[in-house]
Amino acid sequence: MKDVTQDTILVHAGRDPRNNHGIVNPPVYHCSTVLFPTLDALEESDRNSFEIVNYGRVGTPTTAAFETAVAELEGGFKAVNTGSGLSAIAIALSAFTKAGDHVLITDSAYGPTRRFARETLAAYGVEVEFFDPCIGAGIASLLRPDTSVVFLESPGSLTFEIQDVPAIAAAARTVGATVLMDNTWATPLFFRPFDHGVDVSIHAATKYMVGHADAMLGVITCRDEATWSVVKKTAVRFGVCAGPDDLYLGLRGLRTMAVRLRQHQDSALALADWLAARPEVTRVLHPARPDFPGHALWKRDFTGSSGLFSVIVNPVPRKALAAMLDGMELFGMGYSWGGFESLILPTRPAAVRSATRWTDPGQVLRLHAGLEHPDDLIRDLDAGFRRMNAAL
């Protein structure tokens, strides 16, 4: 059926029961070696290794099912799987850079993205420059003839700045730079990168796509065949691929992602509204709230919001912060997000900024609203604030 909604695409993309004995889900192929019946078949496979199952690392029917589903959902040409979100970022950046190139990366990028750029790309002769995420069309002043990549992440990691993606992408095209974007927060359901000028969309599929905190997975979706070919060849040369069971868990997660995201969205907004009224909270950093500085851009370009946001609380001694966090019953304290569970994490944005300065003296707490009932999550936070205040 043509012109179906994304919810329907999530359910059907990457499945072919008629060619799989009527079985609803695609099989999981555990594969390294592939055998060929004839020399002709072997040589044909070598000539078309991206189209024919040639070797387990290059791709299997399980690989194709996951990549097809993501590409169809995002409206791209094709996708390339990787073993984690960071590996997807690293492969995408490596694919479009070489020694002597200049790259521009948003100052609000995921911390490991910054480290890879500064410690790995730079070591191979790539000049890395970070830019103010709120620069918009002003990025034209930073672009150079040798700028090969502009890397975006919107909203920004930890502090959730919304970038003017269409304006930045339009400026990047004037120098022929490839626009990469980490779209993990919104997923293809809430932001369509290719409709806004992005060339390559990157996801830590570990998060909302898998959705159950039980697999490491990344995926890169490409606008057209030319960009896909570069990314696919780079991934193969680096020997990057996800395991078959993780790919299957990614496919399983996609089937329910729309339902889960609606709950994440509603719960996060309920928590944000409650937190905004707390005396301990000085600011709520949630793009979907009208009081957020980038709300107008979010409203223009996004169709929804996920479960991840931050709040800034009044500065307190470490003992008081520990009293709050150590006693949480429903909010776990740990890295990553996007699973069914709620998380809370103290962060330090000032430590991962260079083009801009983070000067707010308060403590930033990043929260992920899981699938628990928001009333219960509010009770857990309320008890946490009471413990914090008691420790002052």
Residue pairs with C-beta under 8 A, 6 or more apart in sequence:
1 8
4 12
6 73
6 188
6 189
6 258
7 258
9 69
9 72
9 73
10 69
10 73
10 254
10 255
10 256
10 257
10 258
11 255
13 68
13 69
13 72
13 73
13 254
14 26
14 64
14 65
14 66
14 67
14 68
14 69
14 72
14 251
14 254
15 24
15 25
15 26
15 65
16 26
17 23
17 24
20 26
20 27
25 248
25 251
25 252
26 61
26 62
26 65
26 248
26 251
27 61
27 62
28 62
28 244
28 245
28 247
28 248
29 56
29 60
29 61
29 62
29 244
30 244
31 53
31 56
31 60
31 244
32 55
32 56
32 57
33 55
33 56
34 45
34 53
34 54
34 55
34 56
36 42
36 45
44 52
45 52
45 53
45 54
46 54
48 54
49 55
49 58
50 58
50 59
50 232
53 59
53 60
53 61
56 241
57 236
57 239
57 241
58 236
58 241
59 67
59 241
60 244
62 244
62 247
62 248
63 81
63 241
63 242
63 244
63 247
65 247
65 251
66 79
66 81
66 219
66 242
66 247
66 248
66 250
66 251
67 78
67 79
67 80
67 81
67 219
68 78
68 79
69 251
69 254
70 76
70 79
70 188
70 203
70 205
70 209
70 219
70 221
70 254
71 77
71 78
71 79
71 221
73 188
73 189
73 254
74 183
74 188
74 192
74 193
74 194
74 201
74 221
75 188
75 192
75 194
75 195
76 194
76 201
76 221
76 222
76 223
76 228
77 222
77 223
77 224
77 225
77 227
77 228
78 221
78 222
78 225
78 228
78 232
79 219
79 220
79 221
79 222
79 228
80 91
80 219
80 220
80 222
80 228
80 231
80 232
80 235
81 205
81 217
81 218
81 219
81 241
81 242
81 247
81 250
82 88
82 91
82 217
82 218
82 219
82 220
82 235
82 240
82 241
82 242
83 216
83 217
83 218
83 240
83 241
83 242
83 243
83 246
84 204
84 206
84 216
84 217
84 218
85 184
85 202
85 203
85 204
85 205
85 206
85 207
85 217
85 218
86 112
86 113
86 116
86 204
86 218
87 218
87 240
88 202
88 203
88 204
88 205
88 218
88 219
88 220
89 110
89 112
89 113
89 116
89 182
89 202
89 218
90 116
90 120
91 220
91 231
91 234
91 235
91 238
91 240
92 180
92 200
92 202
92 220
92 231
93 103
93 116
93 117
93 121
93 149
93 151
93 180
94 121
94 234
94 238
95 230
95 231
95 233
95 234
96 148
96 149
96 178
96 180
96 200
96 230
97 103
97 121
97 126
97 148
97 149
98 125
98 126
98 148
99 124
99 125
99 126
100 125
100 126
100 127
100 146
101 126
101 127
101 146
101 147
101 148
101 149
102 126
102 127
102 129
102 144
102 146
102 147
102 148
103 117
103 121
103 126
103 127
103 128
103 129
103 147
103 148
103 149
103 150
103 151
104 129
104 130
104 131
104 139
104 142
104 143
104 147
104 149
104 150
104 151
104 177
105 113
105 114
105 117
105 128
105 129
105 130
105 131
105 151
106 130
106 131
106 133
106 151
106 152
106 153
106 154
106 156
106 163
107 130
107 131
107 132
107 133
107 156
107 353
107 354
107 355
107 356
108 133
108 153
108 155
108 156
108 157
108 158
108 159
108 161
108 353
108 356
109 130
109 151
109 153
109 156
109 157
109 182
110 153
110 157
110 182
111 157
111 352
113 151
113 153
113 182
114 130
114 352
117 126
117 128
117 151
118 128
121 128
122 128
129 142
129 355
130 354
130 355
131 139
131 142
131 355
132 355
132 356
133 153
133 154
133 156
133 161
133 163
133 356
134 161
134 163
134 293
134 294
135 142
135 168
136 163
136 164
136 167
136 168
137 164
137 167
137 168
137 170
137 171
139 150
139 167
139 168
139 171
139 172
140 171
140 174
143 150
143 171
143 172
143 174
143 175
143 177
144 175
145 175
147 172
147 175
147 177
148 177
148 178
149 177
149 178
149 179
149 180
150 168
150 169
150 172
150 177
150 178
150 179
150 180
151 180
151 181
151 182
152 163
152 165
152 168
152 179
152 180
152 181
152 182
152 198
153 163
153 181
153 182
153 185
154 161
154 162
154 163
154 165
154 181
154 185
154 186
154 191
155 161
155 162
155 185
155 186
155 287
155 294
155 298
156 162
156 163
157 352
158 310
158 347
158 349
158 352
158 364
158 366
159 285
159 310
159 349
159 358
159 364
160 285
160 286
160 287
160 292
160 294
160 309
160 310
161 293
161 294
162 287
162 294
162 295
162 297
162 298
162 301
163 297
164 297
165 181
165 193
165 196
165 197
165 198
165 301
166 196
166 197
166 301
168 179
168 197
169 179
169 196
169 197
169 198
170 197
172 178
172 179
172 197
173 179
173 197
178 199
178 200
178 227
179 197
179 198
179 199
179 200
180 198
180 199
180 200
180 202
181 193
181 198
181 200
181 201
181 202
182 202
182 203
182 204
183 191
183 193
183 198
183 201
183 202
183 203
184 202
184 203
184 204
184 207
184 208
184 338
185 306
185 308
186 302
186 304
186 305
186 306
187 203
187 208
187 209
187 257
187 261
187 306
188 201
188 221
189 257
189 258
189 261
189 303
189 304
190 261
190 302
190 303
190 304
190 305
190 306
191 301
191 302
191 303
193 201
193 221
194 201
194 223
196 301
198 223
199 222
199 223
199 227
200 220
200 221
200 222
200 223
200 227
200 231
201 220
201 221
202 218
202 219
202 220
202 221
203 209
203 218
203 219
203 220
203 221
204 217
204 218
204 338
205 217
205 218
205 219
205 250
205 253
206 215
206 216
206 217
206 218
206 336
206 338
207 336
207 337
207 338
207 339
208 253
208 257
208 260
208 261
208 264
208 306
208 338
209 217
209 219
209 250
209 253
209 254
209 257
209 338
210 217
210 246
210 249
210 250
210 253
210 338
210 339
211 253
211 256
211 257
211 260
211 338
211 339
211 340
212 249
212 253
212 339
212 340
213 336
213 338
213 339
213 340
213 341
214 249
214 339
215 245
215 246
215 249
215 250
216 242
216 246
217 242
217 246
217 247
217 249
217 250
218 242
219 250
220 231
220 235
222 228
222 231
235 241
242 250
260 340
260 371
261 304
261 306
261 307
262 304
263 371
264 306
264 307
264 368
264 369
264 370
264 371
265 288
265 304
265 305
265 306
265 307
266 374
267 307
267 369
267 370
267 371
267 372
267 374
267 377
268 286
268 305
268 306
268 307
268 308
268 309
268 367
268 369
269 286
269 288
269 289
269 305
270 369
270 374
270 378
271 367
271 369
271 374
271 377
271 378
271 381
272 284
272 286
272 288
272 289
272 309
272 311
273 289
274 378
274 381
275 281
275 284
275 311
275 381
276 284
276 289
276 291
278 385
280 313
280 314
280 385
280 388
280 389
281 311
281 312
281 313
281 314
282 312
282 313
282 314
282 360
282 362
283 311
283 312
283 360
283 362
284 291
284 292
284 309
284 310
284 311
284 312
285 292
285 309
285 310
285 311
285 312
285 364
286 292
286 305
286 309
286 310
287 294
287 295
287 298
287 302
287 305
287 309
288 295
288 298
288 304
288 305
289 295
292 298
298 305
306 338
307 337
307 338
307 368
307 369
307 370
308 337
308 338
308 366
308 367
308 368
308 369
309 366
309 367
310 347
310 364
310 365
310 366
310 367
311 364
311 365
311 367
312 360
312 362
312 363
312 364
312 365
313 362
313 363
313 365
314 362
314 363
315 361
315 362
315 363
316 363
316 388
316 392
317 391
317 392
319 391
320 388
320 389
320 391
320 392
321 346
321 363
321 388
322 391
323 387
323 388
323 390
323 391
324 384
324 385
324 387
324 388
324 391
325 333
325 344
325 346
325 384
327 383
327 384
327 387
328 344
328 380
328 384
329 380
329 383
330 342
330 372
330 376
330 377
330 380
331 342
331 343
331 344
331 367
331 377
331 380
331 381
331 384
332 341
332 342
332 343
332 344
333 343
333 344
333 345
334 343
334 345
335 345
336 343
337 343
337 366
337 368
338 368
339 370
340 370
340 371
341 368
341 370
341 371
341 372
342 367
342 368
342 369
342 370
342 372
342 377
343 366
343 367
343 368
343 370
344 365
344 366
344 367
344 368
345 365
345 366
345 367
346 363
346 364
346 365
346 366
347 364
347 365
347 366
348 364
349 358
349 364
350 357
350 358
350 359
369 377
370 377
